[in-house]
Amino acid sequence: IALIIENLRAITDTIVVCNDGSTDKTGKIAEKMGAIVINHERNLGYGAAIRTLFLKARELGSDVLVTLDSDGQHRIEDVMPVAEPIIKNQADMVIGSRFLEGDQKNIPKYRKAGIKFITKLANTSLEENVTDSQSGFRAYNKKAIQEINPSDYGMGVSTEILIKADKKELKITEVPIIVLYEGDTSTHHPVSHGISVILSTMKFISIEHPLKFYGITGLCFLIVGLFFTIWTIQAFTETRQIITNIALIGMGTTLMGVILIVTAILLFSLVSVV
């Protein structure tokens, strides 16, 4: 953290560090080096730290907010390229992408596969596709700082911010960055991390696009259910016997389809009113 703050001093005088309940001396070191430190009494999660930074940026009246992880993966020399589209009024939000250009061999294969899968999932709810939905290296202008309210306390906050920015019709762009994966920089197990992000992504997609998420799925179940129901009726007219397995599948999938379609309509109405 000391090295990061020292290097950032050449770029900006306002450095905010969210100390998310760490047990080391992160907070004390950052304070001694002149950074604004916000201490969480206990570890609340990555999303909670991002939310804290957004709230502090509003309080300070910041024109530009740049967020980056403090685990040593992000290079300080990429701060200005990420912030440049904001400074030039070319975008409301900028993502530092690992997949735009350059050598990607330093990215572990399991990370690369996981990030691309989650990004494809996130892109289903965005007007314009992005290449790296999980990058923590981002920049925001004043409009984005004021209009985006992160609520997820976990790793799903990256997707949440994207979905909310897209809904607010904020202009999102990407610039290439290089991420360093030297040493053990993450405390999260990749499988549990990936599952939690996927679940969070699905949650926000279902809330923001209920007709697409529940409605299409429900329609598929309903079609399958009707097919098996017709099959059951046809078999009964020919043999005067009900094929139990086929009948149960038809009833179950039809019921599930109806429930999902009703859920889609109710949630869409609720979200629209809210």
KOLKOLLO-483780 format. One record per residue (C-alpha): residue number from 1; chain; x, y, z. Coordinates in nm, 3 decimals. Layout:
SITE   nr  kette        X        Y        Z
SITE  NUM      A        X        Y        Z
...
//
This chain:
SITE   nr  kette        X        Y        Z
SITE    1      A    0.000    0.000    0.000
SITE    2      A    0.289    0.235    0.077
SITE    3      A    0.437    0.187   -0.271
SITE    4      A    0.099    0.244   -0.438
SITE    5      A    0.034    0.568   -0.248
SITE    6      A    0.387    0.693   -0.313
SITE    7      A    0.347    0.637   -0.687
SITE    8      A   -0.001    0.791   -0.693
SITE    9      A    0.133    1.111   -0.535
SITE   10      A    0.285    1.203   -0.871
SITE   11      A   -0.065    1.200   -1.025
SITE   12      A   -0.305    1.329   -0.760
SITE   13      A   -0.313    1.480   -0.414
SITE   14      A   -0.643    1.316   -0.319
SITE   15      A   -0.596    0.947   -0.241
SITE   16      A   -0.870    0.759   -0.056
SITE   17      A   -0.800    0.416    0.092
SITE   18      A   -1.083    0.194    0.212
SITE   19      A   -0.941   -0.029    0.484
SITE   20      A   -1.197   -0.309    0.480
SITE   21      A   -1.138   -0.449    0.828
SITE   22      A   -0.783   -0.564    0.758
SITE   23      A   -0.578   -0.696    1.050
SITE   24      A   -0.245   -0.559    0.924
SITE   25      A   -0.121   -0.199    0.936
SITE   26      A   -0.278   -0.090    0.607
SITE   27      A   -0.483    0.190    0.764
SITE   28      A   -0.201    0.331    0.978
SITE   29      A    0.051    0.324    0.693
SITE   30      A   -0.191    0.496    0.455
SITE   31      A   -0.271    0.767    0.712
SITE   32      A    0.097    0.838    0.776
SITE   33      A    0.149    0.882    0.403
SITE   34      A   -0.128    1.144    0.384
SITE   35      A   -0.408    0.940    0.231
SITE   36      A   -0.770    0.975    0.339
SITE   37      A   -0.844    0.646    0.515
SITE   38      A   -1.190    0.504    0.576
SITE   39      A   -1.181    0.211    0.818
SITE   40      A   -1.446   -0.059    0.828
SITE   41      A   -1.465   -0.210    1.175
SITE   42      A   -1.491   -0.555    1.020
SITE   43      A   -1.446   -0.705    0.676
SITE   44      A   -1.763   -0.626    0.480
SITE   45      A   -1.653   -0.730    0.133
SITE   46      A   -1.525   -0.587   -0.194
SITE   47      A   -1.860   -0.435   -0.287
SITE   48      A   -1.886   -0.256    0.047
SITE   49      A   -1.542   -0.101   -0.010
SITE   50      A   -1.646    0.022   -0.357
SITE   51      A   -1.967    0.168   -0.213
SITE   52      A   -1.765    0.351    0.054
SITE   53      A   -1.540    0.502   -0.213
SITE   54      A   -1.842    0.621   -0.413
SITE   55      A   -1.994    0.786   -0.107
SITE   56      A   -1.664    0.955   -0.021
SITE   57      A   -1.622    1.078   -0.378
SITE   58      A   -1.966    1.242   -0.357
SITE   59      A   -1.879    1.399   -0.023
SITE   60      A   -1.557    1.544   -0.170
SITE   61      A   -1.737    1.664   -0.484
SITE   62      A   -1.492    1.473   -0.704
SITE   63      A   -1.503    1.527   -1.080
SITE   64      A   -1.319    1.200   -1.149
SITE   65      A   -1.307    0.880   -0.945
SITE   66      A   -1.053    0.611   -1.030
SITE   67      A   -1.075    0.281   -0.844
SITE   68      A   -0.800    0.019   -0.839
SITE   69      A   -0.720   -0.282   -0.626
SITE   70      A   -0.444   -0.259   -0.367
SITE   71      A   -0.314   -0.613   -0.414
SITE   72      A   -0.039   -0.508   -0.653
SITE   73      A   -0.206   -0.635   -0.969
SITE   74      A   -0.279   -0.293   -1.117
SITE   75      A   -0.002   -0.070   -1.253
SITE   76      A    0.005    0.294   -1.147
SITE   77      A    0.117    0.397   -1.497
SITE   78      A   -0.223    0.284   -1.627
SITE   79      A   -0.414    0.532   -1.407
SITE   80      A   -0.393    0.822   -1.651
SITE   81      A   -0.484    0.616   -1.962
SITE   82      A   -0.791    0.486   -1.777
SITE   83      A   -0.889    0.836   -1.659
SITE   84      A   -0.815    1.010   -1.992
SITE   85      A   -1.156    0.946   -2.161
SITE   86      A   -1.323    1.095   -1.850
SITE   87      A   -1.097    1.400   -1.850
SITE   88      A   -1.165    1.457   -2.221
SITE   89      A   -1.544    1.414   -2.170
SITE   90      A   -1.548    1.113   -2.402
SITE   91      A   -1.716    0.877   -2.155
SITE   92      A   -1.902    0.860   -1.824
SITE   93      A   -1.738    0.535   -1.717
SITE   94      A   -1.414    0.369   -1.826
SITE   95      A   -1.311    0.007   -1.775
SITE   96      A   -0.948   -0.099   -1.777
SITE   97      A   -0.972   -0.418   -1.984
SITE   98      A   -0.728   -0.709   -1.976
SITE   99      A   -0.857   -0.842   -2.307
SITE  100      A   -0.845   -0.553   -2.553
SITE  101      A   -0.490   -0.598   -2.670
SITE  102      A   -0.142   -0.705   -2.564
SITE  103      A   -0.003   -1.032   -2.430
SITE  104      A   -0.259   -1.228   -2.228
SITE  105      A   -0.026   -1.517   -2.144
SITE  106      A    0.031   -1.384   -1.792
SITE  107      A   -0.341   -1.430   -1.712
SITE  108      A   -0.403   -1.774   -1.555
SITE  109      A   -0.617   -1.989   -1.784
SITE  110      A   -0.883   -2.056   -1.521
SITE  111      A   -0.917   -1.682   -1.452
SITE  112      A   -0.936   -1.601   -1.822
SITE  113      A   -1.206   -1.863   -1.883
SITE  114      A   -1.407   -1.757   -1.577
SITE  115      A   -1.392   -1.385   -1.654
SITE  116      A   -1.495   -1.437   -2.017
SITE  117      A   -1.791   -1.655   -1.915
SITE  118      A   -1.913   -1.401   -1.658
SITE  119      A   -1.861   -1.120   -1.909
SITE  120      A   -2.075   -1.301   -2.168
SITE  121      A   -2.343   -1.344   -1.902
SITE  122      A   -2.326   -0.975   -1.810
SITE  123      A   -2.340   -0.870   -2.176
SITE  124      A   -2.685   -1.026   -2.209
SITE  125      A   -2.820   -0.731   -2.007
SITE  126      A   -2.611   -0.454   -2.166
SITE  127      A   -2.684   -0.250   -2.477
SITE  128      A   -2.317   -0.255   -2.581
SITE  129      A   -2.087   -0.545   -2.505
SITE  130      A   -1.774   -0.511   -2.293
SITE  131      A   -1.468   -0.736   -2.291
SITE  132      A   -1.389   -0.734   -1.917
SITE  133      A   -1.690   -0.698   -1.686
SITE  134      A   -1.490   -0.795   -1.376
SITE  135      A   -1.208   -0.543   -1.395
SITE  136      A   -1.171   -0.342   -1.074
SITE  137      A   -0.960   -0.079   -1.252
SITE  138      A   -1.220    0.180   -1.351
SITE  139      A   -1.284    0.552   -1.380
SITE  140      A   -1.608    0.747   -1.334
SITE  141      A   -1.709    1.106   -1.403
SITE  142      A   -1.920    1.322   -1.172
SITE  143      A   -2.246    1.214   -1.334
SITE  144      A   -2.167    0.847   -1.280
SITE  145      A   -2.059    0.911   -0.920
SITE  146      A   -2.391    1.081   -0.847
SITE  147      A   -2.622    0.838   -1.029
SITE  148      A   -2.472    0.497   -0.950
SITE  149      A   -2.551    0.354   -0.605
SITE  150      A   -2.366    0.023   -0.549
SITE  151      A   -2.550   -0.205   -0.309
SITE  152      A   -2.388   -0.548   -0.346
SITE  153      A   -2.133   -0.611   -0.071
SITE  154      A   -1.961   -0.896   -0.256
SITE  155      A   -1.769   -0.940   -0.580
SITE  156      A   -2.088   -0.900   -0.782
SITE  157      A   -2.064   -0.522   -0.745
SITE  158      A   -1.862   -0.500   -1.069
SITE  159      A   -2.153   -0.640   -1.269
SITE  160      A   -2.406   -0.439   -1.068
SITE  161      A   -2.234   -0.111   -1.153
SITE  162      A   -2.224   -0.203   -1.522
SITE  163      A   -2.594   -0.289   -1.532
SITE  164      A   -2.693    0.027   -1.344
SITE  165      A   -2.470    0.247   -1.563
SITE  166      A   -2.623    0.094   -1.875
SITE  167      A   -2.975    0.149   -1.740
SITE  168      A   -2.889    0.515   -1.669
SITE  169      A   -2.769    0.538   -2.032
SITE  170      A   -2.418    0.635   -1.925
SITE  171      A   -2.152    0.606   -2.193
SITE  172      A   -1.916    0.318   -2.112
SITE  173      A   -1.584    0.267   -2.286
SITE  174      A   -1.278    0.046   -2.235
SITE  175      A   -0.903    0.101   -2.253
SITE  176      A   -0.633   -0.168   -2.249
SITE  177      A   -0.438   -0.235   -1.929
SITE  178      A   -0.184   -0.490   -1.813
SITE  179      A   -0.254   -0.682   -1.493
SITE  180      A    0.025   -0.846   -1.294
SITE  181      A   -0.039   -1.192   -1.148
SITE  182      A    0.279   -1.244   -0.951
SITE  183      A    0.248   -1.423   -0.619
SITE  184      A   -0.070   -1.502   -0.427
SITE  185      A   -0.266   -1.182   -0.470
SITE  186      A   -0.614   -1.318   -0.403
SITE  187      A   -0.752   -1.455   -0.077
SITE  188      A   -1.062   -1.599   -0.249
SITE  189      A   -1.078   -1.957   -0.375
SITE  190      A   -1.132   -1.933   -0.754
SITE  191      A   -1.430   -2.174   -0.755
SITE  192      A   -1.621   -2.009   -0.468
SITE  193      A   -1.529   -1.667   -0.606
SITE  194      A   -1.656   -1.756   -0.951
SITE  195      A   -1.982   -1.906   -0.824
SITE  196      A   -2.055   -1.602   -0.604
SITE  197      A   -1.996   -1.363   -0.896
SITE  198      A   -2.215   -1.571   -1.130
SITE  199      A   -2.498   -1.581   -0.876
SITE  200      A   -2.471   -1.206   -0.816
SITE  201      A   -2.468   -1.141   -1.191
SITE  202      A   -2.780   -1.353   -1.238
SITE  203      A   -2.948   -1.174   -0.948
SITE  204      A   -2.898   -0.828   -1.097
SITE  205      A   -2.995   -0.944   -1.447
SITE  206      A   -3.316   -1.093   -1.305
SITE  207      A   -3.399   -0.769   -1.122
SITE  208      A   -3.320   -0.531   -1.408
SITE  209      A   -3.456   -0.753   -1.690
SITE  210      A   -3.724   -0.978   -1.535
SITE  211      A   -3.916   -1.032   -1.860
SITE  212      A   -3.604   -1.155   -2.033
SITE  213      A   -3.470   -1.360   -1.741
SITE  214      A   -3.791   -1.520   -1.609
SITE  215      A   -4.026   -1.469   -1.903
SITE  216      A   -3.822   -1.644   -2.173
SITE  217      A   -3.733   -1.929   -1.935
SITE  218      A   -4.096   -1.963   -1.833
SITE  219      A   -4.210   -1.969   -2.196
SITE  220      A   -3.963   -2.252   -2.270
SITE  221      A   -4.093   -2.453   -1.973
SITE  222      A   -4.451   -2.388   -2.083
SITE  223      A   -4.386   -2.510   -2.438
SITE  224      A   -4.219   -2.826   -2.309
SITE  225      A   -4.505   -2.879   -2.063
SITE  226      A   -4.771   -2.841   -2.330
SITE  227      A   -4.584   -3.086   -2.555
SITE  228      A   -4.582   -3.355   -2.285
SITE  229      A   -4.944   -3.276   -2.191
SITE  230      A   -5.061   -3.322   -2.551
SITE  231      A   -4.856   -3.642   -2.569
SITE  232      A   -5.032   -3.768   -2.254
SITE  233      A   -5.377   -3.686   -2.392
SITE  234      A   -5.298   -3.848   -2.727
SITE  235      A   -5.169   -4.164   -2.559
SITE  236      A   -5.480   -4.180   -2.340
SITE  237      A   -5.716   -4.152   -2.638
SITE  238      A   -5.536   -4.442   -2.808
SITE  239      A   -5.480   -4.678   -2.515
SITE  240      A   -5.717   -4.548   -2.245
SITE  241      A   -5.416   -4.546   -2.013
SITE  242      A   -5.228   -4.256   -1.861
SITE  243      A   -4.849   -4.279   -1.892
SITE  244      A   -4.758   -4.153   -1.545
SITE  245      A   -4.403   -4.036   -1.616
SITE  246      A   -4.502   -3.833   -1.922
SITE  247      A   -4.804   -3.688   -1.742
SITE  248      A   -4.597   -3.581   -1.442
SITE  249      A   -4.336   -3.415   -1.665
SITE  250      A   -4.611   -3.233   -1.853
SITE  251      A   -4.781   -3.111   -1.535
SITE  252      A   -4.456   -3.015   -1.363
SITE  253      A   -4.304   -2.818   -1.653
SITE  254      A   -4.636   -2.649   -1.734
SITE  255      A   -4.676   -2.539   -1.372
SITE  256      A   -4.316   -2.417   -1.361
SITE  257      A   -4.366   -2.223   -1.684
SITE  258      A   -4.678   -2.052   -1.553
SITE  259      A   -4.507   -1.963   -1.223
SITE  260      A   -4.204   -1.813   -1.402
SITE  261      A   -4.420   -1.611   -1.643
SITE  262      A   -4.632   -1.475   -1.358
SITE  263      A   -4.312   -1.395   -1.164
SITE  264      A   -4.174   -1.209   -1.467
SITE  265      A   -4.489   -0.998   -1.499
SITE  266      A   -4.511   -0.919   -1.126
SITE  267      A   -4.140   -0.835   -1.092
SITE  268      A   -4.147   -0.622   -1.407
SITE  269      A   -4.444   -0.428   -1.269
SITE  270      A   -4.276   -0.387   -0.930
SITE  271      A   -3.944   -0.271   -1.080
SITE  272      A   -4.127   -0.026   -1.310
SITE  273      A   -4.316    0.127   -1.018
SITE  274      A   -4.007    0.151   -0.797
//
